[in-house]
Amino acid sequence: MSWTFSERARKLTSSAIREILKVTERPEVISFAGGLPSPATFPVDRIRKACEDILTTAPSPALQYGPTEGYLPLREWVAERYSKDGVKIGVNQVLITTGSQQGLDLLGKVLIDVGSRVLVETPTYLGALQAFSLSEPTFVSVPSDDSGPIPSALTRDLTDGARFMYCLPNFQNPTGRRLPTDRRQQLTKIAGEAGLLLLEDDPYGALSYKGEQLPTLLSMNPQGVVHMGSFSKVFAPGFRVGYLIAPEKLHGKLVQAKQAADLHTPSFTQRVVHEAIKTGFLDDHIPKIRELYASQCRVMLEAMKHHFPASVQWNEPEGGMFIWVKLPKGVDSMKLLDKAIAQNVAFVPGAPFFANEPQSNTLRLSFVTVPQAKIEEGIAKLGALLKSEIGG
């Protein structure tokens, strides 16, 4: 039987990361590929207790359809959490999403027409490129360096006609970099003057190894920023509970788009998350995640210093889950991956993270799910492969 796919469907491609993860399911593979939270951080006992409480005290509403906007007490929790630094967030600005990935999908549907100009960092999150690509925009890459997008690059030629700029200020996926406070101020000022909407994607902001958090873009311009957050990295990704905070006029359109997508995020998972976190649990839990990830990161960085060739460069992240690696020019990390997998080591090539002009001599390493002994073993193997390919 023949199928007639839409033009949009014909342009769909698989995530390079998801395809690599299929290979890394083999137990013998040491995988630095997946951007998955460590299962060691999942608060199983807390979740079990919350499930029991919900099914005892409110089983019917927990298992019933719910409002598109989300479970009101959870929305109130989010609004209160972000009402600081002189900014008041109203509950009518908060939309609970089925993972923060749905937030990207909804924003693309509501804000992008075919050919619309969309500004993105260089490089940027692959999942955002996938979500926005469904609406067929024209991606414009904003010049960036090791500290993130360069605000002075946002000239009128770049911003005029753009629907929004998508950015990840905190421990970005894939690079692990964090946008300094002065750049945040410059970025929001320039964007505000240009009438450019900023989409602030912030799944990693709480994961600073030292615990300090920089002010959000939202706090600097609440009416010019959409802020996206998630419970996946600080609680458990299997619940698929995220949220976004948007100006009320935009919020209403996002609610309509969500009604067409899934009616609402599952009532049960929303209530379990709220039951587990409502009394301050995350304030005690997140420091434990930071400590674990900081330790894992130190082990990987030390191993890289010992085993990688001198011509290879990488960052030293202050938080998050990723290390970004630059190989000498001319080295293709996609071809290198095949050889690495043959030695039971995996990583993510960097080229798919670029909206334009991909840099094939880059790659991303994630350290949070691999035991420390395996980190050292995997980095030693990868270092030996790099030395054989590019010298030492």
DOKOLVO-954992 format. One line per 8 residues: number of its first residue (from 1); for each residue z, y, x of C-alpha. Coordinates in Angstrom, 2 decimals. Each point is the difference from the previous one (the first is absolute). Example, Ala and Ser with C-alpha at 12.3 -4.5 7.8 and 13.67 -1.06 7.14 Angstrom:
% DOKOLVO-954992
1 = 7.80:-4.50:12.30 ~ -0.66:3.44:1.37
END
This chain:
% DOKOLVO-954992
1 = 0.00:0.00:0.00 ~ -0.92:3.41:1.37 ~ 2.43:2.90:-0.03 ~ -0.88:3.67:-0.11 ~ 2.61:1.97:1.93 ~ 0.46:3.73:-0.35 ~ -1.12:2.25:2.84 ~ 3.66:0.65:0.70
9 = 0.77:-3.71:0.28 ~ -2.92:-0.56:2.35 ~ 1.53:2.52:2.40 ~ 3.40:-1.72:0.08 ~ 1.08:-1.56:3.29 ~ 2.97:-2.15:0.94 ~ 2.93:1.43:1.92 ~ -0.33:-0.86:3.68
17 = 3.75:-0.48:0.13 ~ 0.10:-2.39:-2.96 ~ -2.78:-2.09:1.53 ~ 1.91:-0.21:3.29 ~ 3.19:-0.99:-1.83 ~ -1.76:-3.08:-1.36 ~ -0.36:-1.22:3.59 ~ 3.55:0.90:0.94
25 = 1.47:-2.25:-2.68 ~ -0.27:-2.82:2.52 ~ 3.55:-0.58:1.33 ~ -1.10:-0.13:3.62 ~ -1.43:3.54:-0.10 ~ 2.19:2.83:1.29 ~ -1.08:2.77:-2.32 ~ 0.36:3.68:0.81
33 = -2.53:0.70:-2.76 ~ 1.76:0.36:-3.35 ~ 1.79:3.19:-0.96 ~ 2.56:-2.06:-1.87 ~ 3.73:0.81:-0.18 ~ 2.25:-2.53:1.68 ~ 1.36:-2.58:-2.48 ~ 3.30:0.35:1.86
41 = 0.37:3.39:-1.72 ~ -0.35:-1.30:-3.56 ~ 3.35:0.42:-1.81 ~ -0.13:-3.38:-1.74 ~ 3.62:-0.08:-1.17 ~ -0.22:3.53:-1.37 ~ -3.21:-0.86:-1.84 ~ 1.46:-3.21:-1.42
49 = 3.01:1.90:-1.34 ~ -2.20:2.74:-1.49 ~ -2.20:-2.58:-1.74 ~ 3.04:-1.72:-1.49 ~ 1.43:3.30:-1.21 ~ -3.27:1.11:-1.60 ~ -0.58:-3.32:-1.76 ~ 3.58:0.03:-1.24
57 = 0.29:3.59:-1.20 ~ -3.57:1.00:-0.95 ~ -2.31:-3.04:-0.14 ~ -2.21:1.21:-2.87 ~ -1.03:3.43:1.36 ~ -0.33:-1.45:3.51 ~ -2.52:-2.56:-1.24 ~ -1.79:2.33:-2.45
65 = -2.80:2.52:0.45 ~ 1.19:3.36:1.30 ~ -1.16:3.62:0.23 ~ -2.97:0.77:2.22 ~ 1.98:2.64:1.92 ~ 2.55:-2.61:1.06 ~ 3.63:-0.94:-0.61 ~ 1.79:3.30:-0.62
73 = 3.16:-0.66:2.09 ~ -2.18:-0.94:2.99 ~ -2.12:3.13:-0.45 ~ 3.21:2.04:-0.16 ~ 1.19:-1.65:3.23 ~ -3.24:0.98:1.75 ~ 0.13:3.56:-1.34 ~ 3.58:0.44:1.20
81 = -0.79:-1.54:3.39 ~ -2.70:2.60:0.65 ~ 1.79:2.99:-1.51 ~ 1.26:1.52:3.24 ~ -0.76:2.77:2.50 ~ -0.07:2.43:-2.92 ~ -2.64:-1.99:-1.90 ~ 0.64:-1.32:-3.51
89 = -2.10:-3.02:-1.01 ~ -0.21:-0.63:-3.73 ~ -0.11:-3.48:-1.47 ~ -3.29:0.98:-1.68 ~ -1.56:0.16:3.46 ~ 0.88:-3.62:0.84 ~ -2.29:-2.95:-0.76 ~ 1.03:-3.55:0.89
97 = -2.96:-1.94:1.38 ~ -0.75:-3.64:0.68 ~ 0.41:0.44:3.73 ~ -0.98:3.22:1.73 ~ -3.51:-1.45:0.33 ~ -0.44:0.55:-3.73 ~ 0.89:3.64:0.54 ~ -2.96:0.29:2.37
105 = -2.28:-1.69:-2.51 ~ 1.10:2.27:-2.86 ~ -0.35:3.15:2.10 ~ -3.50:-1.03:1.02 ~ -1.00:-0.55:-3.62 ~ 1.46:3.30:-1.18 ~ -1.09:2.27:2.87 ~ -3.26:-1.36:1.45
113 = -3.56:0.21:-1.33 ~ -2.96:-1.64:1.71 ~ -0.64:1.94:3.18 ~ 3.25:2.00:-0.11 ~ 1.27:1.03:3.41 ~ 3.30:-1.63:0.96 ~ 1.81:0.91:3.22 ~ 1.75:-2.75:1.97
121 = 1.79:-0.31:3.31 ~ -1.61:-1.58:3.05 ~ 0.71:-2.93:-0.21 ~ 1.58:-0.65:-3.40 ~ 1.40:-2.74:-2.25 ~ -2.68:-2.58:-0.79 ~ 1.42:-0.68:-3.47 ~ -0.50:3.64:-0.96
129 = -3.61:-0.06:1.16 ~ -0.54:-3.10:-2.13 ~ 1.67:1.50:-3.07 ~ -1.85:3.31:0.20 ~ -3.33:-1.66:0.83 ~ -0.19:-1.43:-3.52 ~ -0.61:3.56:-1.22 ~ -2.73:0.51:2.63
137 = 1.18:3.16:1.79 ~ -1.30:1.53:3.20 ~ 2.73:-0.42:2.61 ~ 0.54:2.84:2.45 ~ 2.08:-0.85:3.06 ~ 2.54:2.63:1.05 ~ 0.38:0.27:3.79 ~ 3.30:-1.59:1.04
145 = 1.94:-0.73:3.18 ~ 3.08:-2.02:0.95 ~ 2.16:2.22:-2.25 ~ -2.24:-0.29:-3.06 ~ -2.56:2.27:-1.67 ~ -0.55:3.35:1.71 ~ 0.69:2.76:-2.56 ~ -2.24:2.55:1.71
153 = -2.93:-2.37:-0.60 ~ 0.30:0.68:-3.74 ~ -2.56:2.79:-0.01 ~ -1.59:1.35:-3.18 ~ -3.13:-2.01:0.79 ~ 2.14:-3.14:-0.11 ~ 2.17:0.81:-3.02 ~ -2.49:1.73:-2.33
161 = -0.90:-2.34:-2.83 ~ 2.28:-2.80:1.18 ~ 1.91:-1.76:-2.79 ~ 3.01:-0.75:2.19 ~ 1.23:-0.98:3.44 ~ 1.68:-3.38:0.37 ~ 2.69:-0.25:2.66 ~ 2.87:-2.21:1.17
169 = 2.46:2.27:1.82 ~ 2.56:-2.67:0.93 ~ -0.67:-2.88:2.43 ~ -3.56:-0.25:-1.19 ~ -1.83:-3.22:-0.66 ~ -1.75:-0.78:2.33 ~ 1.13:2.24:2.87 ~ 3.78:0.22:-0.48
177 = -0.14:3.75:0.72 ~ 2.18:2.57:-1.79 ~ -1.12:3.51:-0.90 ~ 2.39:2.57:1.56 ~ 1.78:2.49:-2.24 ~ -1.98:3.00:1.26 ~ -3.26:-1.74:-0.83 ~ 1.29:-0.88:-3.46
185 = 0.72:3.67:-0.58 ~ -3.42:1.06:1.29 ~ -1.80:-2.70:-2.00 ~ 1.64:0.87:-3.31 ~ -0.49:3.73:0.61 ~ -3.71:-0.34:0.81 ~ -0.58:-2.46:-2.84 ~ 1.85:2.24:-2.45
193 = -2.05:3.04:0.96 ~ -3.20:-2.02:-0.31 ~ 0.98:-1.51:-3.36 ~ -0.24:-3.47:1.56 ~ 2.11:-2.73:-1.60 ~ 1.91:-2.18:2.48 ~ 0.68:-3.68:-0.72 ~ 3.12:-0.97:1.97
201 = 0.26:-3.78:0.37 ~ 3.47:-0.84:1.30 ~ 0.92:-3.71:0.00 ~ 1.61:0.16:3.45 ~ 1.92:3.30:0.00 ~ 3.43:-1.63:-0.26 ~ -0.67:-2.25:3.01 ~ 0.83:2.44:2.81
209 = 1.74:-1.98:2.74 ~ 2.43:2.87:0.57 ~ 0.52:0.59:-3.69 ~ -1.13:3.62:-0.13 ~ -2.61:0.91:-2.59 ~ -2.36:2.97:0.14 ~ -0.62:2.15:-3.09 ~ -2.67:-1.31:-2.35
217 = -3.20:1.89:-0.69 ~ 1.12:-0.11:-3.63 ~ 3.09:2.06:0.83 ~ -2.19:2.64:1.64 ~ -2.44:0.43:-2.91 ~ 1.01:-1.95:-3.14 ~ -2.92:1.29:-2.06 ~ -2.60:-0.79:2.65
225 = 1.07:-3.50:1.05 ~ -0.04:-3.45:-1.59 ~ 2.65:-2.16:1.64 ~ -0.27:-3.80:-0.03 ~ 2.86:-2.36:0.82 ~ 0.81:-3.67:-0.26 ~ 2.87:-2.47:-0.12 ~ -2.11:-2.56:1.89
233 = 1.12:0.94:3.51 ~ 3.66:0.70:-0.77 ~ 0.74:-2.60:-2.69 ~ -2.58:-2.75:-0.66 ~ -3.81:0.17:-0.29 ~ -0.20:-2.86:-2.51 ~ 1.31:2.24:-2.76 ~ -3.07:2.27:0.33
241 = 1.93:3.11:-1.02 ~ -1.14:3.36:1.32 ~ 0.01:3.56:-1.29 ~ -1.74:3.30:0.27 ~ 1.13:3.57:-0.61 ~ -2.67:2.38:-1.22 ~ -0.29:3.43:-1.63 ~ 0.37:-0.51:-3.76
249 = -3.61:0.81:-0.89 ~ -1.29:-2.59:2.45 ~ 2.78:-2.42:-0.96 ~ -1.30:-0.10:-3.59 ~ -3.47:-1.08:1.10 ~ 1.45:-2.65:2.30 ~ 1.99:-1.40:-2.93 ~ -3.22:-0.27:-2.03
257 = -1.75:-1.77:2.87 ~ 2.90:-2.42:0.36 ~ -0.10:-0.79:-3.71 ~ -3.56:-1.18:0.50 ~ 0.91:-1.95:3.13 ~ 3.09:-2.05:-0.88 ~ 1.88:1.75:-2.84 ~ 3.15:0.09:2.13
265 = 1.66:-1.41:3.11 ~ 1.98:-3.17:-0.91 ~ 3.21:0.88:-1.85 ~ 2.01:-2.76:1.63 ~ -0.73:0.92:3.61 ~ 0.68:3.68:-0.64 ~ 3.37:-0.76:-1.56 ~ 0.99:-2.41:2.78
273 = -0.85:2.57:2.68 ~ 1.99:2.69:-1.80 ~ 2.97:-2.31:-0.63 ~ 0.10:-0.90:3.70 ~ -0.29:3.52:1.43 ~ 1.68:2.26:-2.58 ~ 3.41:0.12:1.70 ~ -1.23:0.92:3.49
281 = -0.98:-3.42:1.37 ~ -3.02:1.33:1.93 ~ 2.17:2.40:1.99 ~ 1.81:-3.02:1.45 ~ -3.01:-2.31:0.16 ~ -2.64:2.18:1.67 ~ 1.96:0.54:3.25 ~ -0.01:-3.79:0.46
289 = -3.79:-0.04:-0.30 ~ -0.29:2.84:2.51 ~ 2.20:-1.84:2.49 ~ -2.03:-3.20:-0.27 ~ -3.37:1.71:0.30 ~ 1.13:2.18:2.91 ~ 1.09:-3.11:1.87 ~ -3.28:-1.79:-0.72
297 = -1.95:3.05:1.11 ~ 1.90:0.25:3.30 ~ -0.74:-3.64:0.79 ~ -3.73:0.47:-0.63 ~ -0.22:3.22:2.01 ~ 1.78:-1.58:2.98 ~ -2.28:-3.02:-0.16 ~ -3.08:2.23:-0.14
305 = 1.17:1.96:3.05 ~ 0.40:-3.26:1.88 ~ -3.16:-1.82:-1.09 ~ -2.70:2.52:-0.98 ~ -2.51:1.42:2.50 ~ 0.59:3.55:1.22 ~ -3.22:1.18:-1.66 ~ 1.38:-0.76:-3.49
313 = 1.83:2.79:-1.85 ~ 2.43:-0.14:-2.93 ~ 2.51:2.15:-1.86 ~ 3.76:-0.48:-0.17 ~ 0.87:0.47:-3.69 ~ 3.29:1.55:-1.14 ~ -0.01:-2.03:-3.21 ~ -2.08:-2.11:-2.33
321 = -1.77:-3.27:0.70 ~ -3.01:0.60:2.26 ~ -1.16:0.58:3.57 ~ -3.51:1.41:0.52 ~ -1.90:-1.17:3.07 ~ -3.00:1.60:1.71 ~ -2.13:-2.16:2.28 ~ -2.46:1.33:2.57
329 = -3.22:1.32:-1.51 ~ -2.60:-2.68:-0.52 ~ 2.51:-2.72:-0.88 ~ -0.50:-1.28:-3.55 ~ 3.31:-1.15:-1.51 ~ -1.83:-1.90:-2.77 ~ -1.62:-2.25:2.59 ~ 3.32:-0.22:1.83
337 = 1.68:-1.21:-3.19 ~ -2.09:-3.17:-0.13 ~ 1.15:-0.91:3.49 ~ 3.60:0.88:-0.81 ~ 0.02:-2.20:-3.10 ~ -1.36:-2.85:2.11 ~ 3.24:0.40:1.98 ~ 2.06:0.19:-3.21
345 = 0.71:3.74:0.14 ~ -1.17:2.51:-2.60 ~ -0.16:3.78:-0.40 ~ -1.98:2.45:-2.14 ~ -3.06:1.67:1.55 ~ 0.10:3.77:-0.36 ~ -3.55:0.79:-1.13 ~ 0.55:-0.61:-3.76
353 = 2.65:2.77:-0.09 ~ -2.61:2.69:0.74 ~ -1.84:1.58:-2.92 ~ -2.71:1.23:2.37 ~ -0.97:-0.72:3.61 ~ 2.19:-3.09:0.49 ~ 1.64:-0.46:3.39 ~ -0.50:-3.67:0.75
361 = 2.21:0.14:3.12 ~ 3.20:0.27:-2.05 ~ 2.35:-2.48:-1.64 ~ 3.24:-0.11:-1.98 ~ 3.04:-2.14:0.78 ~ 2.83:-0.65:-2.46 ~ 3.28:-1.31:1.37 ~ 2.36:-0.27:-2.95
369 = -0.58:-3.59:-1.21 ~ -0.19:-1.76:3.38 ~ 3.12:-1.42:1.73 ~ 0.72:1.68:3.32 ~ -0.77:-3.08:2.10 ~ -3.34:-0.32:-1.78 ~ -0.71:3.71:0.57 ~ 0.37:-0.52:3.74
377 = -2.13:-3.17:-0.08 ~ -2.74:1.59:-2.10 ~ -0.17:3.21:2.04 ~ -0.16:-2.06:3.23 ~ -2.99:-1.91:-1.38 ~ -1.67:3.19:-1.19 ~ 0.66:1.68:3.33 ~ -1.58:-2.88:1.89
385 = -3.03:0.16:-2.26 ~ -0.33:3.76:0.55 ~ 0.21:-0.43:3.75 ~ -2.71:-2.64:-0.09 ~ -2.24:2.26:-2.10 ~ 0.54:3.41:1.61 ~ 1.83:-0.69:3.26 ~ 3.41:0.70:1.01
END
